[in-house]
Amino acid sequence: MTNSPTDFGAFAAALAARLPGTWTSHYHQHTVYTQQFALSNQVWDLGHVHWAISEFVLRHDAELNGPHGQRLYVIERPLKPGQFLVAPLQPSTTISYFDDVDEPNGIAVPGDPPRAAAAVTRRLLPRYQLALTAVRSNNATARTRHPASDTRTTPTVADGRPAGIAPRHTPAGR
């Protein structure tokens, strides 16, 4: 745990300042337990960050807002003083657009803002961007009732299946 809310708020602001693009930090202090769920219910993680939110009372959190609607959630890492957890927040869209999209999940980072920013940039943001693209594609498909344009980078063969994937065989007589 950081020594004071100011330390945590300063860490979140320093992390935001070091991420690629323009990011802002918004600190939230929780005076009662239920306040922690206002933002944590939007966390896009079924791993370590989800566990921390469901098992611990959080004194505070921070929301980082970045380019292209990206949002990150920052909390202190329970049981590991001087470390933090950073997780993506879901975009504000209907939940059905998340079908077949893997959670990008959060990561643990050190309390050193330059090292934390490097880890977020290298490990979290690429997964988050892929998941956001998939959700937005699902949303576009639902609005137009037509599949979004194919953005696959996997080479395909003549029948449209990815190269290296054998065609399905049906039993004779069917």
C-alpha positions as CSV (number, residue, x, y, z in Angstrom):
1,M,0.0,0.0,0.0
2,T,1.2,3.5,-0.7
3,N,1.8,5.7,2.2
4,S,-0.9,8.1,1.2
5,P,-3.5,8.8,-1.5
6,T,-1.2,11.5,-2.8
7,D,1.5,8.8,-3.5
8,F,-1.0,6.7,-5.4
9,G,-2.5,9.6,-7.3
10,A,1.1,10.8,-8.2
11,F,2.0,7.3,-9.5
12,A,-1.2,7.1,-11.7
13,A,-0.5,10.6,-13.1
14,A,3.2,9.7,-13.8
15,L,2.2,6.5,-15.5
16,A,-0.3,8.3,-17.7
17,A,2.3,10.9,-18.7
18,R,4.6,8.1,-19.9
19,L,2.2,6.2,-22.0
20,P,2.2,6.6,-25.8
21,G,-0.2,9.3,-27.0
22,T,-2.1,11.7,-24.7
23,W,-3.4,10.1,-21.5
24,T,-5.0,11.7,-18.5
25,S,-5.4,10.4,-15.0
26,H,-8.5,10.6,-12.7
27,Y,-8.0,9.6,-9.1
28,H,-11.0,8.3,-7.1
29,Q,-10.9,7.9,-3.3
30,H,-13.4,5.5,-1.8
31,T,-15.0,6.5,1.5
32,V,-17.2,3.4,1.6
33,Y,-16.7,-0.1,0.2
34,T,-19.5,0.1,-2.4
35,Q,-17.8,3.0,-4.2
36,Q,-15.1,0.7,-5.5
37,F,-17.5,-0.9,-7.8
38,A,-18.5,2.2,-9.8
39,L,-15.5,1.7,-12.0
40,S,-14.3,-1.8,-11.2
41,N,-17.5,-3.3,-12.7
42,Q,-16.1,-2.2,-16.1
43,V,-12.8,-3.9,-15.7
44,W,-12.0,-6.2,-18.7
45,D,-10.2,-8.9,-16.8
46,L,-11.0,-12.4,-15.6
47,G,-7.6,-12.9,-14.0
48,H,-5.6,-11.3,-11.3
49,V,-7.2,-7.8,-11.3
50,H,-10.7,-9.4,-11.1
51,W,-9.6,-11.5,-8.2
52,A,-8.2,-8.4,-6.4
53,I,-11.4,-6.4,-6.9
54,S,-13.6,-9.2,-5.6
55,E,-11.4,-10.1,-2.6
56,F,-10.2,-6.8,-1.2
57,V,-11.5,-3.5,-0.1
58,L,-9.9,-0.9,-2.3
59,R,-9.2,2.5,-0.7
60,H,-8.8,4.2,-4.1
61,D,-8.4,3.7,-7.8
62,A,-7.5,5.7,-10.9
63,E,-8.9,5.8,-14.4
64,L,-6.5,6.6,-17.2
65,N,-8.1,7.9,-20.4
66,G,-6.1,7.7,-23.6
67,P,-6.3,8.0,-27.4
68,H,-9.1,6.3,-29.4
69,G,-11.3,5.7,-26.3
70,Q,-8.8,3.6,-24.5
71,R,-9.3,3.5,-20.7
72,L,-7.2,1.8,-18.1
73,Y,-7.9,1.0,-14.4
74,V,-5.1,1.3,-11.8
75,I,-5.1,-0.1,-8.3
76,E,-2.6,-1.0,-5.7
77,R,-1.6,-4.6,-5.9
78,P,-2.9,-6.4,-2.7
79,L,-0.4,-8.1,-0.6
80,K,2.5,-6.7,-2.7
81,P,3.5,-3.2,-1.4
82,G,5.0,-0.9,-4.0
83,Q,3.3,-2.7,-6.9
84,F,0.2,-1.9,-8.9
85,L,-2.3,-3.6,-11.1
86,V,-3.3,-2.1,-14.4
87,A,-6.2,-3.4,-16.4
88,P,-8.2,-2.3,-19.4
89,L,-11.7,-1.0,-19.0
90,Q,-14.5,-2.2,-21.4
91,P,-15.6,0.3,-24.0
92,S,-19.1,1.6,-23.4
93,T,-21.1,-0.7,-25.8
94,T,-23.7,-3.4,-25.5
95,I,-22.3,-6.5,-23.8
96,S,-23.3,-8.8,-26.7
97,Y,-20.6,-7.2,-28.8
98,F,-18.0,-8.9,-26.5
99,D,-19.0,-12.3,-27.7
100,D,-16.0,-14.4,-28.9
101,V,-13.6,-11.6,-27.8
102,D,-11.0,-12.7,-25.3
103,E,-10.5,-10.4,-22.3
104,P,-7.2,-8.5,-22.7
105,N,-6.7,-8.9,-18.9
106,G,-4.5,-6.7,-16.7
107,I,-0.9,-6.9,-15.5
108,A,1.1,-6.3,-12.4
109,V,3.6,-3.4,-12.7
110,P,6.3,-2.1,-10.4
111,G,5.9,1.2,-8.5
112,D,8.5,2.9,-10.8
113,P,6.4,4.9,-13.4
114,P,8.9,4.6,-16.3
115,R,9.2,0.8,-15.9
116,A,5.5,0.5,-15.3
117,A,4.7,2.5,-18.5
118,A,7.2,0.3,-20.5
119,A,5.4,-2.8,-19.3
120,V,1.9,-1.5,-20.0
121,T,3.0,-0.3,-23.5
122,R,4.7,-3.6,-24.4
123,R,2.4,-6.1,-22.7
124,L,-1.0,-4.6,-22.2
125,L,-1.8,-2.0,-24.8
126,P,-1.3,-4.3,-27.8
127,R,-3.7,-7.0,-26.4
128,Y,-6.2,-4.2,-25.4
129,Q,-6.1,-2.7,-28.9
130,L,-6.8,-6.1,-30.5
131,A,-9.8,-6.7,-28.2
132,L,-11.1,-3.2,-28.8
133,T,-10.9,-3.7,-32.6
134,A,-12.8,-7.0,-32.3
135,V,-15.6,-5.4,-30.2
136,R,-15.9,-2.5,-32.6
137,S,-16.0,-4.9,-35.5
138,N,-18.8,-6.9,-33.8
139,N,-20.6,-3.6,-33.2
140,A,-20.3,-2.5,-36.8
141,T,-21.5,-6.0,-38.0
142,A,-24.5,-5.7,-35.7
143,R,-25.4,-2.2,-36.9
144,T,-25.2,-3.0,-40.6
145,R,-26.2,-6.7,-40.4
146,H,-23.2,-7.3,-42.7
147,P,-19.9,-8.7,-41.5
148,A,-17.2,-6.1,-41.1
149,S,-14.5,-6.1,-43.8
150,D,-12.0,-8.9,-43.4
151,T,-8.9,-7.6,-41.7
152,R,-7.2,-11.0,-41.3
153,T,-3.5,-11.1,-41.9
154,T,-3.4,-14.9,-42.2
155,P,-2.9,-16.0,-45.8
156,T,-5.9,-17.8,-47.2
157,V,-6.3,-20.5,-49.9
158,A,-8.9,-20.6,-52.7
159,D,-11.8,-21.8,-50.5
160,G,-11.3,-19.0,-48.0
161,R,-9.9,-21.1,-45.1
162,P,-6.6,-20.0,-43.5
163,A,-3.5,-21.5,-45.2
164,G,-2.2,-24.5,-43.3
165,I,-5.7,-25.6,-42.1
166,A,-7.0,-28.7,-43.8
167,P,-10.5,-28.7,-45.2
168,R,-13.2,-30.5,-43.3
169,H,-14.0,-33.9,-44.7
170,T,-17.5,-35.3,-44.6
171,P,-18.1,-39.0,-44.4
172,A,-19.0,-40.7,-47.7
173,G,-22.7,-40.9,-48.4
174,R,-23.7,-37.5,-46.8
